[in-house]
Amino acid sequence: MYKILNLNKFFKQHPKYPFLNWHIDYDEYCAINLLLLNIVKLKKNTSNDSNWKFKSSYINFRIDGSEGVYYPFGCINHDAQLVLSLGTPRNDEKDFFSMSVSLEKETFYWEAYKYDEVNSNQKFYYELNIYFDTQYDEALLKVDKILDLFFSKKIDELQKLCGYYENGNFSELIIE
């Protein structure tokens, strides 16, 4: 069995799994972040890059509101100029995809960190956003594969996996 599935199986034992209230409940926010962090650690350990930092700390949704926040977990590597954001469904969404993947060339991070962190002429960071439902093993296996490609910096192969899956149908990638 894949490590990612074993990890998720462990978290399924939590009484609040799948943590659909992470945007309003601090305990669920911590639990989903711990799950997502450990998913990344499974892959990052196979990567040569160890210079990853959290993109942001806890967002206090009770004060700031949760509108527009879909990725509770994010990390950044300035040396590799890569950004990773992972998100999961929330109970206040009317419809959500079983999985959505986007890869963008993002200049924001280069502009923000060019004097402090960046040692490259590449004037953008690759930003990978993965939004997925942890209740689907197929989504977890796709996340596993996508993270392998991301940490190996196989950008061309990653771009072929961008799009979304609906209603638990993981055989049909919808590309916009």
MDAnalysis code that builds the backbone (N, CA, C; Angstrom):
import MDAnalysis as mda
import numpy as np

u = mda.Universe.empty(528, n_residues=176, atom_resindex=np.repeat(np.arange(176), 3), trajectory=True)
u.add_TopologyAttr("name", ["N", "CA", "C"] * 176)
u.add_TopologyAttr("resid", np.arange(1, 177))
u.add_TopologyAttr("resname", ["MET", "TYR", "LYS", "ILE", "LEU", "ASN", "LEU", "ASN", "LYS", "PHE", "PHE", "LYS", "GLN", "HIS", "PRO", "LYS", "TYR", "PRO", "PHE", "LEU", "ASN", "TRP", "HIS", "ILE", "ASP", "TYR", "ASP", "GLU", "TYR", "CYS", "ALA", "ILE", "ASN", "LEU", "LEU", "LEU", "LEU", "ASN", "ILE", "VAL", "LYS", "LEU", "LYS", "LYS", "ASN", "THR", "SER", "ASN", "ASP", "SER", "ASN", "TRP", "LYS", "PHE", "LYS", "SER", "SER", "TYR", "ILE", "ASN", "PHE", "ARG", "ILE", "ASP", "GLY", "SER", "GLU", "GLY", "VAL", "TYR", "TYR", "PRO", "PHE", "GLY", "CYS", "ILE", "ASN", "HIS", "ASP", "ALA", "GLN", "LEU", "VAL", "LEU", "SER", "LEU", "GLY", "THR", "PRO", "ARG", "ASN", "ASP", "GLU", "LYS", "ASP", "PHE", "PHE", "SER", "MET", "SER", "VAL", "SER", "LEU", "GLU", "LYS", "GLU", "THR", "PHE", "TYR", "TRP", "GLU", "ALA", "TYR", "LYS", "TYR", "ASP", "GLU", "VAL", "ASN", "SER", "ASN", "GLN", "LYS", "PHE", "TYR", "TYR", "GLU", "LEU", "ASN", "ILE", "TYR", "PHE", "ASP", "THR", "GLN", "TYR", "ASP", "GLU", "ALA", "LEU", "LEU", "LYS", "VAL", "ASP", "LYS", "ILE", "LEU", "ASP", "LEU", "PHE", "PHE", "SER", "LYS", "LYS", "ILE", "ASP", "GLU", "LEU", "GLN", "LYS", "LEU", "CYS", "GLY", "TYR", "TYR", "GLU", "ASN", "GLY", "ASN", "PHE", "SER", "GLU", "LEU", "ILE", "ILE", "GLU"])
u.atoms.positions = np.array([
    [0.838, -1.183, 0.000],
    [0.000, 0.000, 0.000],
    [0.884, 1.248, 0.000],
    [0.436, 2.272, -0.683],
    [1.182, 3.522, -0.753],
    [1.230, 4.210, 0.610],
    [2.346, 4.872, 0.885],
    [2.507, 5.566, 2.165],
    [1.447, 6.643, 2.354],
    [1.102, 7.320, 1.266],
    [0.117, 8.398, 1.363],
    [-1.250, 7.860, 1.797],
    [-1.588, 6.655, 1.349],
    [-2.866, 6.051, 1.746],
    [-2.828, 5.621, 3.208],
    [-1.693, 5.109, 3.651],
    [-1.544, 4.740, 5.069],
    [-1.641, 5.969, 5.967],
    [-1.026, 7.047, 5.527],
    [-1.084, 8.287, 6.291],
    [-2.532, 8.772, 6.410],
    [-3.236, 8.767, 5.295],
    [-4.627, 9.210, 5.307],
    [-5.494, 8.282, 6.161],
    [-5.203, 6.995, 6.112],
    [-5.941, 6.019, 6.923],
    [-5.794, 6.353, 8.412],
    [-4.601, 6.753, 8.806],
    [-4.366, 7.165, 10.190],
    [-5.250, 8.362, 10.557],
    [-5.306, 9.366, 9.674],
    [-6.096, 10.563, 9.963],
    [-7.596, 10.291, 9.912],
    [-8.013, 9.277, 9.186],
    [-9.438, 8.928, 9.133],
    [-9.963, 8.506, 10.501],
    [-9.084, 8.127, 11.394],
    [-9.494, 7.732, 12.741],
    [-9.909, 8.933, 13.593],
    [-9.547, 10.125, 13.157],
    [-9.902, 11.340, 13.896],
    [-11.414, 11.559, 13.793],
    [-12.089, 11.884, 14.892],
    [-13.550, 12.021, 14.861],
    [-14.062, 13.137, 13.949],
    [-13.223, 14.103, 13.608],
    [-13.678, 15.208, 12.749],
    [-13.218, 15.077, 11.297],
    [-12.587, 13.976, 10.968],
    [-12.175, 13.742, 9.580],
    [-13.421, 13.789, 8.700],
    [-13.409, 14.402, 7.553],
    [-12.325, 14.945, 6.733],
    [-12.024, 16.430, 6.948],
    [-12.320, 16.952, 8.094],
    [-11.937, 18.309, 8.488],
    [-12.542, 19.381, 7.579],
    [-13.824, 19.271, 7.317],
    [-14.512, 20.203, 6.421],
    [-14.758, 21.571, 7.047],
    [-14.475, 21.703, 8.329],
    [-14.628, 23.001, 9.001],
    [-13.287, 23.649, 9.306],
    [-12.252, 23.299, 8.546],
    [-10.922, 23.827, 8.830],
    [-10.870, 25.347, 8.746],
    [-11.791, 25.939, 8.013],
    [-11.787, 27.391, 7.840],
    [-12.394, 28.144, 9.030],
    [-13.067, 27.429, 9.954],
    [-13.675, 28.093, 11.112],
    [-13.321, 27.423, 12.441],
    [-12.751, 26.249, 12.399],
    [-12.441, 25.492, 13.614],
    [-10.922, 25.295, 13.703],
    [-10.312, 25.887, 14.721],
    [-8.854, 25.847, 14.850],
    [-8.325, 24.421, 14.961],
    [-9.016, 23.556, 15.686],
    [-8.566, 22.166, 15.826],
    [-8.549, 21.460, 14.476],
    [-9.584, 21.678, 13.671],
    [-9.620, 21.064, 12.342],
    [-8.565, 21.677, 11.428],
    [-8.341, 22.971, 11.569],
    [-7.286, 23.628, 10.795],
    [-5.926, 22.993, 11.109],
    [-5.659, 22.788, 12.380],
    [-4.393, 22.152, 12.781],
    [-4.307, 20.727, 12.251],
    [-5.408, 19.991, 12.316],
    [-5.411, 18.601, 11.850],
    [-5.176, 18.520, 10.344],
    [-5.862, 19.365, 9.567],
    [-5.681, 19.301, 8.113],
    [-4.270, 19.752, 7.744],
    [-3.743, 20.749, 8.452],
    [-2.369, 21.168, 8.188],
    [-1.377, 20.069, 8.511],
    [-1.612, 19.347, 9.580],
    [-0.732, 18.234, 9.940],
    [-0.789, 17.133, 8.881],
    [-1.980, 16.835, 8.391],
    [-2.114, 15.847, 7.316],
    [-1.371, 16.316, 6.067],
    [-1.612, 17.557, 5.644],
    [-0.980, 18.070, 4.425],
    [0.535, 18.184, 4.586],
    [0.990, 18.618, 5.742],
    [2.432, 18.693, 6.005],
    [3.076, 17.317, 5.884],
    [2.439, 16.309, 6.438],
    [3.004, 14.959, 6.372],
    [2.953, 14.383, 4.966],
    [1.958, 14.756, 4.179],
    [1.935, 14.344, 2.767],
    [3.147, 14.927, 2.055],
    [3.419, 16.206, 2.287],
    [4.577, 16.852, 1.662],
    [5.872, 16.226, 2.167],
    [5.954, 15.937, 3.448],
    [7.167, 15.330, 4.003],
    [7.446, 13.957, 3.397],
    [6.402, 13.221, 3.055],
    [6.615, 11.925, 2.395],
    [7.388, 12.105, 1.097],
    [7.097, 13.173, 0.387],
    [7.724, 13.426, -0.911],
    [9.016, 14.205, -0.770],
    [9.025, 15.173, 0.125],
    [10.187, 16.032, 0.275],
    [11.408, 15.241, 0.709],
    [11.193, 14.174, 1.454],
    [12.314, 13.344, 1.894],
    [13.012, 12.678, 0.721],
    [12.298, 12.522, -0.393],
    [12.912, 11.930, -1.576],
    [13.542, 12.996, -2.457],
    [13.348, 14.256, -2.113],
    [13.861, 15.373, -2.896],
    [15.207, 15.822, -2.333],
    [16.037, 16.395, -3.201],
    [17.326, 16.926, -2.760],
    [17.191, 18.312, -2.144],
    [16.069, 18.966, -2.381],
    [15.862, 20.318, -1.869],
    [15.393, 20.271, -0.427],
    [16.128, 20.915, 0.435],
    [15.713, 20.930, 1.834],
    [15.412, 22.344, 2.316],
    [15.461, 23.298, 1.418],
    [15.292, 24.693, 1.806],
    [13.840, 25.159, 1.662],
    [12.915, 24.388, 2.185],
    [11.498, 24.740, 2.112],
    [11.086, 25.457, 3.385],
    [10.250, 26.486, 3.222],
    [9.727, 27.252, 4.351],
    [8.210, 27.329, 4.208],
    [7.531, 27.512, 5.324],
    [6.094, 27.738, 5.257],
    [5.836, 29.070, 4.571],
    [4.824, 29.081, 3.713],
    [4.475, 30.304, 2.992],
    [3.800, 31.311, 3.913],
    [2.985, 30.832, 4.827],
    [2.316, 31.720, 5.774],
    [2.018, 30.938, 7.046],
    [1.726, 31.665, 8.072],
    [1.363, 31.008, 9.328],
    [-0.155, 30.920, 9.420],
    [-0.645, 30.533, 10.564],
    [-2.084, 30.369, 10.758],
    [-2.829, 31.660, 10.438],
    [-3.876, 31.528, 9.653],
    [-4.730, 32.661, 9.327],
    [-5.887, 32.629, 10.322],
    [-6.049, 33.667, 11.088],
    [-7.109, 33.677, 12.090],
    [-8.442, 34.011, 11.422],
    [-9.128, 32.954, 10.977],
    [-10.369, 33.126, 10.236],
    [-11.454, 33.782, 11.082],
    [-11.387, 33.584, 12.386],
    [-12.418, 34.178, 13.245],
    [-12.342, 35.697, 13.215],
    [-11.183, 36.243, 12.962],
    [-11.017, 37.693, 12.887],
    [-11.061, 38.158, 11.434],
    [-10.321, 37.487, 10.574],
    [-10.148, 37.943, 9.204],
    [-11.203, 37.430, 8.237],
    [-11.973, 36.421, 8.612],
    [-12.912, 35.809, 7.677],
    [-12.205, 34.784, 6.814],
    [-12.965, 33.895, 6.211],
    [-12.349, 32.808, 5.454],
    [-12.631, 32.887, 3.960],
    [-13.276, 33.944, 3.506],
    [-13.588, 34.031, 2.085],
    [-12.311, 34.084, 1.266],
    [-12.286, 33.313, 0.215],
    [-11.147, 33.300, -0.680],
    [-9.967, 32.477, -0.210],
    [-10.064, 31.844, 0.938],
    [-8.966, 31.013, 1.431],
    [-9.317, 29.553, 1.153],
    [-8.630, 28.958, 0.184],
    [-8.912, 27.575, -0.194],
    [-7.713, 26.658, 0.008],
    [-6.585, 27.243, 0.337],
    [-5.362, 26.465, 0.492],
    [-4.796, 26.686, 1.888],
    [-5.163, 25.836, 2.836],
    [-4.691, 26.045, 4.201],
    [-3.201, 25.779, 4.387],
    [-2.569, 25.114, 3.420],
    [-1.156, 24.767, 3.566],
    [-0.378, 25.309, 2.372],
    [0.752, 25.927, 2.657],
    [1.608, 26.404, 1.580],
    [3.053, 26.439, 2.011],
    [3.949, 26.171, 1.068],
    [5.379, 26.265, 1.355],
    [6.095, 26.817, 0.126],
    [7.287, 27.326, 0.357],
    [8.039, 28.000, -0.694],
    [9.512, 27.615, -0.585],
    [10.160, 27.483, -1.748],
    [11.592, 27.206, -1.804],
    [12.211, 28.271, -2.703],
    [12.936, 29.207, -2.101],
    [13.511, 30.309, -2.866],
    [14.644, 29.845, -3.772],
    [15.421, 28.867, -3.333],
    [16.528, 28.377, -4.155],
    [16.021, 27.763, -5.455],
    [14.977, 26.969, -5.359],
    [14.410, 26.307, -6.538],
    [13.352, 27.163, -7.226],
    [12.943, 28.256, -6.590],
    [11.886, 29.142, -7.081],
    [10.599, 28.361, -7.349],
    [10.192, 27.630, -6.319],
    [8.971, 26.829, -6.372],
    [8.071, 27.190, -5.194],
    [6.766, 27.184, -5.455],
    [5.759, 27.432, -4.425],
    [4.733, 26.311, -4.520],
    [4.332, 25.778, -3.391],
    [3.347, 24.703, -3.343],
    [2.225, 25.099, -2.394],
    [0.985, 24.982, -2.869],
    [-0.193, 25.214, -2.031],
    [-1.097, 23.997, -2.123],
    [-1.554, 23.520, -0.971],
    [-2.466, 22.378, -0.917],
    [-3.751, 22.808, -0.228],
    [-4.874, 22.411, -0.828],
    [-6.168, 22.767, -0.268],
    [-7.126, 21.600, -0.277],
    [-8.100, 21.666, 0.610],
    [-9.122, 20.629, 0.721],
    [-10.489, 21.300, 0.840],
    [-11.562, 20.554, 0.583],
    [-12.911, 21.139, 0.623],
    [-13.285, 21.694, 1.997],
    [-14.243, 22.621, 1.943],
    [-14.820, 23.206, 3.154],
    [-16.325, 22.981, 3.106],
    [-16.945, 22.927, 4.252],
    [-18.378, 22.635, 4.275],
    [-19.244, 23.789, 3.792],
    [-18.703, 24.982, 3.620],
    [-19.504, 26.116, 3.168],
    [-19.502, 26.280, 1.650],
    [-18.854, 25.372, 0.945],
    [-18.832, 25.433, -0.515],
    [-20.031, 24.678, -1.068],
    [-20.682, 25.283, -2.057],
    [-21.840, 24.622, -2.663],
    [-21.399, 23.415, -3.477],
    [-20.475, 23.636, -4.357],
    [-19.932, 22.564, -5.193],
    [-18.422, 22.634, -5.088],
    [-17.795, 21.489, -5.009],
    [-16.342, 21.496, -5.070],
    [-15.876, 20.323, -5.915],
    [-14.740, 20.534, -6.528],
    [-14.161, 19.505, -7.378],
    [-13.598, 18.388, -6.516],
    [-13.549, 17.198, -7.083],
    [-12.879, 16.101, -6.401],
    [-11.383, 16.368, -6.355],
    [-10.925, 17.096, -7.389],
    [-9.514, 17.455, -7.444],
    [-9.326, 18.529, -8.499],
    [-8.430, 19.464, -8.223],
    [-8.094, 20.524, -9.163],
    [-6.592, 20.774, -9.061],
    [-5.946, 20.938, -10.213],
    [-4.495, 21.144, -10.246],
    [-4.195, 22.315, -11.174],
    [-3.405, 23.265, -10.693],
    [-2.962, 24.356, -11.559],
    [-1.477, 24.612, -11.320],
    [-0.802, 24.979, -12.386],
    [0.619, 25.318, -12.328],
    [0.785, 26.634, -13.068],
    [1.324, 27.621, -12.387],
    [1.440, 28.959, -12.959],
    [2.871, 29.461, -12.835],
    [3.251, 30.301, -13.777],
    [4.477, 31.077, -13.624],
    [4.055, 32.350, -12.900],
    [4.500, 32.504, -11.677],
    [4.043, 33.596, -10.816],
    [5.188, 34.569, -10.557],
    [5.015, 35.838, -10.956],
    [6.062, 36.845, -10.753],
    [5.998, 37.485, -9.368],
    [4.870, 37.351, -8.687],
    [4.701, 37.989, -7.376],
    [5.827, 37.622, -6.412],
    [6.131, 36.346, -6.297],
    [7.140, 35.901, -5.325],
    [8.528, 36.404, -5.708],
    [8.818, 36.439, -7.014],
    [10.110, 36.953, -7.456],
    [10.234, 38.429, -7.084],
    [9.180, 39.199, -7.343],
    [9.198, 40.625, -7.003],
    [9.348, 40.832, -5.493],
    [8.647, 40.033, -4.726],
    [8.660, 40.196, -3.269],
    [10.000, 39.818, -2.641],
    [10.684, 38.840, -3.230],
    [11.894, 38.304, -2.589],
    [13.180, 38.515, -3.387],
    [13.127, 39.251, -4.477],
    [14.299, 39.331, -5.361],
    [15.545, 39.903, -4.692],
    [15.390, 40.742, -3.699],
    [16.560, 41.324, -3.043],
    [17.048, 40.497, -1.863],
    [16.184, 39.661, -1.328],
    [16.537, 38.915, -0.117],
    [16.898, 37.461, -0.359],
    [16.135, 36.806, -1.211],
    [16.202, 35.351, -1.269],
    [16.637, 34.776, -2.614],
    [16.361, 35.474, -3.710],
    [16.489, 34.881, -5.038],
    [17.890, 35.082, -5.600],
    [18.496, 33.990, -6.042],
    [19.821, 34.036, -6.658],
    [19.750, 33.501, -8.079],
    [18.808, 34.026, -8.856],
    [18.599, 33.497, -10.195],
    [18.141, 34.612, -11.123],
    [18.362, 34.407, -12.411],
    [17.865, 35.346, -13.410],
    [16.438, 35.024, -13.823],
    [15.931, 33.881, -13.399],
    [14.553, 33.489, -13.710],
    [13.624, 34.421, -12.933],
    [12.810, 35.204, -13.631],
    [12.017, 36.249, -12.980],
    [10.609, 35.788, -12.624],
    [10.500, 34.549, -12.242],
    [9.214, 34.013, -11.798],
    [9.463, 32.780, -10.951],
    [8.448, 32.393, -10.225],
    [8.433, 31.136, -9.476],
    [7.362, 30.264, -10.114],
    [7.576, 28.968, -10.119],
    [6.492, 28.063, -10.490],
    [5.647, 27.838, -9.239],
    [4.351, 28.092, -9.372],
    [3.429, 27.895, -8.254],
    [2.463, 26.770, -8.596],
    [2.506, 25.718, -7.802],
    [1.617, 24.571, -7.979],
    [0.541, 24.621, -6.903],
    [-0.718, 24.616, -7.349],
    [-1.865, 24.589, -6.439],
    [-2.611, 23.286, -6.652],
    [-2.772, 22.529, -5.594],
    [-3.524, 21.271, -5.667],
    [-4.652, 21.351, -4.646],
    [-5.857, 21.211, -5.151],
    [-7.052, 21.197, -4.305],
    [-7.650, 19.815, -4.466],
    [-7.819, 19.082, -3.369],
    [-8.281, 17.704, -3.509],
    [-9.077, 17.264, -2.293],
    [-9.920, 16.281, -2.516],
    [-10.752, 15.712, -1.462],
    [-10.033, 14.484, -0.907],
    [-9.650, 14.543, 0.345],
    [-8.878, 13.456, 0.961],
    [-9.686, 12.170, 1.113],
    [-10.983, 12.235, 0.879],
    [-11.820, 11.041, 1.019],
    [-11.693, 10.096, -0.176],
    [-11.054, 10.556, -1.243],
    [-10.865, 9.731, -2.439],
    [-9.430, 9.216, -2.498],
    [-9.261, 7.912, -2.447],
    [-7.922, 7.329, -2.587],
    [-7.302, 7.703, -3.925],
    [-8.126, 7.769, -4.979],
    [-7.614, 8.118, -6.307],
    [-6.999, 9.512, -6.298],
    [-7.627, 10.446, -5.585],
    [-7.082, 11.801, -5.495],
    [-5.738, 11.783, -4.779],
    [-5.652, 11.030, -3.703],
    [-4.392, 10.938, -2.959],
    [-3.277, 10.345, -3.816],
    [-3.602, 9.330, -4.608],
    [-2.587, 8.721, -5.473],
    [-2.139, 9.691, -6.557],
    [-3.062, 10.494, -7.070],
    [-2.683, 11.503, -8.060],
    [-1.825, 12.591, -7.416],
    [-2.169, 12.993, -6.209],
    [-1.353, 13.965, -5.482],
    [0.052, 13.412, -5.287],
    [0.156, 12.150, -4.940],
    [1.444, 11.488, -4.760],
    [2.288, 11.597, -6.033],
    [1.683, 11.297, -7.163],
    [2.390, 11.360, -8.454],
    [2.756, 12.799, -8.806],
    [1.825, 13.718, -8.597],
    [2.068, 15.124, -8.932],
    [3.204, 15.690, -8.083],
    [3.232, 15.368, -6.807],
    [4.313, 15.858, -5.947],
    [5.658, 15.265, -6.348],
    [5.680, 14.013, -6.790],
    [6.923, 13.431, -7.315],
    [7.451, 14.271, -8.474],
    [6.565, 14.612, -9.402],
    [6.963, 15.420, -10.556],
    [7.402, 16.816, -10.126],
    [6.669, 17.399, -9.201],
    [6.967, 18.757, -8.742],
    [8.334, 18.830, -8.071],
    [8.593, 17.930, -7.146],
    [9.873, 17.960, -6.442],
    [11.035, 17.533, -7.338],
    [10.731, 16.846, -8.430],
    [11.754, 16.501, -9.424],
    [11.890, 17.588, -10.484],
    [11.059, 18.621, -10.369],
    [11.047, 19.768, -11.291],
    [10.777, 19.350, -12.730],
    [9.877, 18.404, -12.910],
    [9.470, 17.966, -14.249],
    [8.240, 18.772, -14.658],
    [8.493, 20.043, -14.981],
    [7.428, 21.017, -15.219],
    [6.589, 20.653, -16.442],
    [7.220, 20.215, -17.530],
    [6.459, 19.866, -18.738],
    [5.465, 18.745, -18.470],
    [5.882, 17.740, -17.720],
    [4.977, 16.636, -17.383],
    [3.867, 17.099, -16.444],
    [4.203, 18.003, -15.544],
    [3.210, 18.533, -14.605],
    [2.111, 19.298, -15.327],
    [2.496, 20.064, -16.345],
    [1.514, 20.872, -17.064],
    [0.452, 20.009, -17.735],
    [0.786, 18.786, -18.077],
    [-0.182, 17.877, -18.699],
    [-1.235, 17.396, -17.705],
    [-0.975, 17.551, -16.410],
    [-1.899, 17.086, -15.375],
    [-2.761, 18.210, -14.806],
    [-2.644, 19.405, -15.372],
    [-3.420, 20.537, -14.871],
    [-4.843, 20.483, -15.406],
    [-5.768, 20.752, -14.544],
    [-7.187, 20.705, -14.861],
    [-7.927, 20.283, -13.611],
    [-9.097, 19.681, -13.798],
    [-9.844, 19.247, -12.622],
    [-10.650, 17.986, -12.909],
    [-11.038, 17.338, -11.833],
    [-11.848, 16.121, -11.876],
    [-13.123, 16.393, -11.091],
    [-14.248, 15.921, -11.618],
    [-15.533, 16.143, -10.950],
    [-16.152, 14.839, -10.485],
    [-16.922, 14.928, -9.424],
    [-17.766, 13.831, -8.943],
    [-17.026, 12.511, -8.742],
    [-15.796, 12.575, -8.327],
    [-15.046, 11.349, -8.064],
    [-14.643, 10.582, -9.305],
    [-14.812, 11.173, -10.495],
    [-14.415, 10.516, -11.744],
    [-12.976, 10.922, -12.059],
    [-12.041, 10.070, -11.707],
    [-10.629, 10.398, -11.883],
    [-10.055, 9.883, -13.191],
    [-10.901, 9.363, -14.059],
    [-10.420, 8.912, -15.362],
    [-10.557, 10.019, -16.402],
    [-11.286, 11.088, -16.074],
    [-11.526, 12.150, -17.044],
    [-11.027, 13.491, -16.513],
    [-9.855, 13.902, -16.986],
    [-9.293, 15.196, -16.624],
    [-9.960, 16.253, -17.494],
    [-10.535, 17.266, -16.873],
    [-11.182, 18.355, -17.599],
    [-10.200, 19.512, -17.645],
    [-9.851, 19.932, -18.847],
    [-8.887, 21.010, -19.036],
    [-9.640, 22.224, -19.556],
    [-9.438, 23.354, -18.901],
    [-10.121, 24.584, -19.326],
    [-9.342, 25.282, -20.398],
])
